[in-house]
Amino acid sequence: MSIPIQYNNQIPVNNGGDPITQLPTDKNQPSLSEAKIINSLFEKNYTTLELVFEELKDSVIFAILFIIISLPQIDNIIYSIVPITKNSFYFMLGLKAIIIVVLHWLIKHYYLSKKRQ
């Protein structure tokens, strides 16, 4: 026994979800956690040039800090604060490296993070 098949020219269109106009909405502002989730879902797609400039920013910060810390006036200030650096080039070099790293961290995490918000 065969079952007759009926063909219908009208194909119902359903993409598996509700139409956007029928979804429930409210007028409340999203909470901070909801806003973070939304921002993480809809991140901006950076171009290659934007990514290069973003990475170049760290190098420029290090270069500027290195030039500033290498000035003779800074050496004199360090000599007056930490007298052992007069006798040892390596202590001076280590202290300058620590100063550059700390200043870079402060600039990157405080100054530049405030600009993003």
Backbone bond lengths (Angstrom), bond angles and torsions (degrees), N, CA, C in turn:
res aa  C-N    CA-C-N  psi(-1)  N-CA   C-N-CA  omega(-1)  CA-C   N-CA-C  phi
1 M - - - 1.423 - - 1.530 108.46 -
2 S 1.285 118.17 126.55 1.454 121.64 -179.44 1.527 110.13 -105.51
3 I 1.302 114.64 147.73 1.468 121.39 179.42 1.518 107.06 -97.51
4 P 1.302 117.41 128.25 1.461 118.69 -179.26 1.535 110.60 -70.09
5 I 1.318 117.25 139.47 1.460 123.51 179.33 1.513 108.50 -101.73
6 Q 1.303 115.27 129.50 1.459 119.72 177.57 1.529 108.49 -105.09
7 Y 1.292 115.92 131.25 1.458 121.02 178.91 1.516 109.91 -101.00
8 N 1.313 115.36 137.37 1.449 121.53 -179.84 1.525 107.54 -121.38
9 N 1.297 117.55 128.28 1.458 121.03 -179.31 1.527 112.60 -74.16
10 Q 1.303 118.03 -18.94 1.459 120.89 -179.91 1.530 109.46 -90.70
11 I 1.330 115.79 116.71 1.459 120.99 179.80 1.522 107.32 -98.79
12 P 1.336 117.19 121.78 1.471 117.81 178.05 1.529 110.19 -68.25
13 V 1.331 115.85 134.20 1.459 121.41 179.92 1.517 108.15 -99.03
14 N 1.307 115.13 113.55 1.461 121.25 175.96 1.515 106.61 -142.35
15 N 1.311 116.01 112.74 1.458 120.73 -177.87 1.520 112.09 -86.25
16 G 1.298 117.14 17.16 1.454 119.20 176.18 1.507 114.23 89.78
17 G 1.302 118.84 13.51 1.452 119.72 -178.76 1.508 111.36 -155.18
18 D 1.301 114.49 176.73 1.461 120.17 179.03 1.520 109.66 -82.98
19 P 1.319 117.04 147.82 1.466 118.74 172.55 1.532 109.74 -63.57
20 I 1.309 115.98 145.28 1.461 121.28 -174.80 1.525 111.62 -60.49
21 T 1.309 117.66 -29.55 1.465 120.19 -178.74 1.529 112.21 -71.66
22 Q 1.316 117.63 -19.36 1.460 120.57 -178.47 1.530 113.11 -98.07
23 L 1.330 117.77 -0.14 1.462 120.23 179.34 1.522 110.30 -76.78
24 P 1.341 117.25 145.00 1.468 119.48 179.09 1.529 110.53 -71.98
25 T 1.315 115.68 140.79 1.463 121.18 177.70 1.520 109.15 -134.30
26 D 1.317 114.99 162.57 1.456 120.33 173.70 1.520 108.72 -138.29
27 K 1.282 117.14 169.73 1.461 122.45 -176.62 1.527 112.59 -100.01
28 N 1.334 118.19 7.90 1.461 121.68 -178.35 1.519 110.84 -75.15
29 Q 1.342 115.50 145.11 1.452 120.90 175.02 1.526 108.62 -70.76
30 P 1.349 117.97 143.12 1.461 118.91 177.78 1.528 110.49 -68.67
31 S 1.320 115.34 148.23 1.463 119.62 178.23 1.525 109.29 -73.25
32 L 1.329 116.67 172.01 1.453 121.61 -178.75 1.526 111.04 -62.14
33 S 1.332 116.71 -42.04 1.467 119.41 179.91 1.529 110.94 -67.31
34 E 1.329 118.05 -37.61 1.460 120.89 176.80 1.527 111.18 -66.05
35 A 1.324 116.16 -38.36 1.466 119.96 178.69 1.524 110.74 -65.81
36 K 1.329 117.54 -38.50 1.468 120.47 177.62 1.526 110.78 -64.72
37 I 1.320 116.60 -40.75 1.463 120.35 178.50 1.527 110.38 -63.20
38 I 1.324 116.18 -44.33 1.463 120.49 179.61 1.521 110.51 -63.13
39 N 1.340 117.18 -43.28 1.459 120.50 179.42 1.520 111.79 -64.23
40 S 1.343 117.15 -35.98 1.464 119.03 179.38 1.530 110.94 -72.54
41 L 1.320 117.60 -30.96 1.462 120.39 178.76 1.524 112.15 -75.08
42 F 1.311 116.91 -35.21 1.455 121.08 -175.51 1.524 111.07 -113.67
43 E 1.339 116.12 52.23 1.459 120.16 178.41 1.524 109.67 -67.73
44 K 1.319 114.22 152.41 1.456 119.46 177.83 1.523 108.88 -74.48
45 N 1.316 116.48 135.52 1.462 121.01 175.23 1.518 108.43 -87.26
46 Y 1.332 115.85 113.47 1.449 120.97 -176.75 1.526 110.74 -81.77
47 T 1.334 115.85 144.96 1.455 120.12 173.48 1.524 108.72 -78.98
48 T 1.306 116.56 169.51 1.462 120.90 -179.45 1.521 110.84 -61.94
49 L 1.308 117.35 -40.07 1.459 120.95 -179.80 1.528 111.28 -65.11
50 E 1.330 116.96 -40.49 1.464 120.55 177.61 1.523 110.97 -64.68
51 L 1.326 117.39 -38.54 1.469 120.52 177.85 1.528 111.11 -66.03
52 V 1.326 117.28 -39.39 1.467 120.66 178.25 1.521 110.09 -62.81
53 F 1.336 117.15 -45.37 1.466 119.99 179.39 1.528 111.50 -64.74
54 E 1.327 116.78 -36.77 1.470 120.15 178.63 1.531 110.71 -64.08
55 E 1.331 116.89 -42.27 1.460 120.62 178.23 1.522 111.73 -73.15
56 L 1.314 116.77 -32.53 1.460 121.16 -179.64 1.527 111.58 -67.81
57 K 1.321 116.28 -25.16 1.460 120.89 -178.75 1.537 111.29 -58.43
58 D 1.334 117.36 -41.96 1.468 120.26 178.87 1.528 111.69 -63.89
59 S 1.319 116.10 -42.14 1.464 119.70 -180.00 1.522 111.25 -64.01
60 V 1.311 116.38 -40.27 1.469 120.40 179.65 1.532 110.14 -65.80
61 I 1.320 116.73 -41.15 1.473 120.29 178.48 1.524 109.79 -61.42
62 F 1.352 117.41 -46.36 1.469 120.40 178.54 1.526 111.10 -61.73
63 A 1.330 117.70 -41.64 1.464 120.59 -179.03 1.528 111.40 -63.40
64 I 1.326 116.35 -43.74 1.472 119.84 179.53 1.524 110.68 -65.11
65 L 1.336 116.52 -43.60 1.468 119.37 178.25 1.528 111.43 -63.24
66 F 1.323 117.26 -39.83 1.466 120.55 178.71 1.527 111.12 -62.25
67 I 1.328 116.62 -43.49 1.467 120.12 179.70 1.523 110.31 -63.82
68 I 1.322 116.72 -43.02 1.468 119.65 -179.41 1.524 110.92 -65.48
69 I 1.330 116.70 -45.32 1.470 120.36 -177.85 1.528 110.93 -69.26
70 S 1.312 118.91 -23.32 1.468 121.91 -179.61 1.527 113.49 -81.58
71 L 1.315 118.26 -5.94 1.468 120.71 -179.84 1.526 110.84 -66.68
72 P 1.343 117.35 143.96 1.474 120.43 179.34 1.534 113.13 -62.33
73 Q 1.316 117.35 -30.17 1.461 120.22 178.49 1.535 110.45 -63.92
74 I 1.321 116.84 -38.36 1.461 120.91 177.85 1.525 109.58 -67.28
75 D 1.344 116.78 -38.85 1.475 119.95 176.11 1.528 110.71 -57.89
76 N 1.324 116.49 -44.12 1.471 119.89 -179.94 1.522 111.78 -64.25
77 I 1.318 117.15 -39.01 1.471 120.57 177.37 1.530 110.07 -63.91
78 I 1.329 115.88 -43.54 1.475 119.32 179.81 1.525 110.33 -65.95
79 Y 1.350 117.17 -40.47 1.471 119.96 177.28 1.520 111.55 -58.38
80 S 1.333 116.78 -39.37 1.467 119.13 -178.02 1.525 112.07 -73.93
81 I 1.338 117.69 -30.43 1.465 120.24 -179.20 1.525 111.34 -84.05
82 V 1.351 116.43 -41.89 1.474 121.52 -178.72 1.529 107.85 -123.18
83 P 1.329 117.62 92.17 1.471 120.75 -174.07 1.534 114.64 -62.93
84 I 1.328 118.79 -24.53 1.469 120.36 -177.84 1.525 111.62 -64.99
85 T 1.345 117.03 -20.31 1.460 119.98 -179.08 1.528 112.26 -70.61
86 K 1.345 118.81 -17.36 1.465 121.01 176.19 1.520 110.84 -67.74
87 N 1.322 116.20 -33.69 1.464 120.79 -175.08 1.529 112.93 -89.90
88 S 1.295 118.31 -21.00 1.463 120.43 -174.58 1.533 110.81 -131.03
89 F 1.324 114.30 118.59 1.455 120.79 177.08 1.527 110.45 -64.40
90 Y 1.332 117.27 -35.67 1.462 121.64 -176.71 1.535 112.22 -70.13
91 F 1.323 117.33 -36.15 1.463 119.61 174.48 1.532 110.00 -63.45
92 M 1.326 116.01 -42.52 1.468 120.57 179.22 1.527 110.14 -62.89
93 L 1.322 116.51 -44.52 1.456 120.86 -179.97 1.532 111.41 -63.92
94 G 1.324 116.78 -44.02 1.461 120.63 178.22 1.522 112.30 -63.63
95 L 1.335 116.50 -42.08 1.461 120.53 179.33 1.530 111.06 -65.31
96 K 1.327 116.82 -40.25 1.465 119.76 177.26 1.530 110.86 -64.07
97 A 1.317 117.07 -40.67 1.470 120.45 178.60 1.525 110.57 -62.04
98 I 1.324 116.60 -43.38 1.472 120.70 178.42 1.529 110.37 -63.03
99 I 1.330 116.81 -42.31 1.468 120.88 179.58 1.527 110.55 -62.40
100 I 1.332 116.86 -44.06 1.472 120.37 -179.95 1.521 110.70 -63.09
101 V 1.338 117.27 -44.28 1.470 120.35 -178.93 1.527 110.89 -64.10
102 V 1.320 117.28 -43.20 1.468 120.93 -179.70 1.531 110.48 -65.65
103 L 1.319 117.21 -44.61 1.465 120.24 179.22 1.534 111.21 -64.57
104 H 1.318 117.09 -39.81 1.469 119.87 177.45 1.525 110.72 -62.72
105 W 1.318 116.34 -43.99 1.468 119.99 179.37 1.527 110.73 -61.49
106 L 1.331 116.69 -43.52 1.468 120.08 179.48 1.530 111.43 -63.43
107 I 1.320 116.13 -44.55 1.462 119.57 -179.45 1.515 110.43 -63.96
108 K 1.317 116.27 -46.85 1.467 119.92 -175.49 1.528 112.14 -68.22
109 H 1.325 118.54 -42.50 1.457 120.43 -172.79 1.525 114.27 -89.60
110 Y 1.296 118.13 -19.30 1.460 118.80 -179.79 1.524 112.23 -110.26
111 Y 1.293 117.34 -55.49 1.461 119.59 -175.89 1.522 111.47 -69.32
112 L 1.329 117.62 -50.54 1.464 120.15 -176.56 1.519 112.03 -74.06
113 S 1.321 117.98 -27.91 1.471 118.73 179.14 1.515 111.25 -71.05
114 K 1.313 117.59 -29.82 1.472 120.30 177.12 1.524 110.67 -69.96
115 K 1.328 117.91 -29.68 1.456 120.48 179.92 1.523 111.12 -70.68
116 R 1.336 118.59 -31.32 1.456 121.93 -177.94 1.522 112.20 -72.43
117 Q 1.307 118.70 -26.99 1.466 121.15 -174.31 1.491 112.80 -83.77
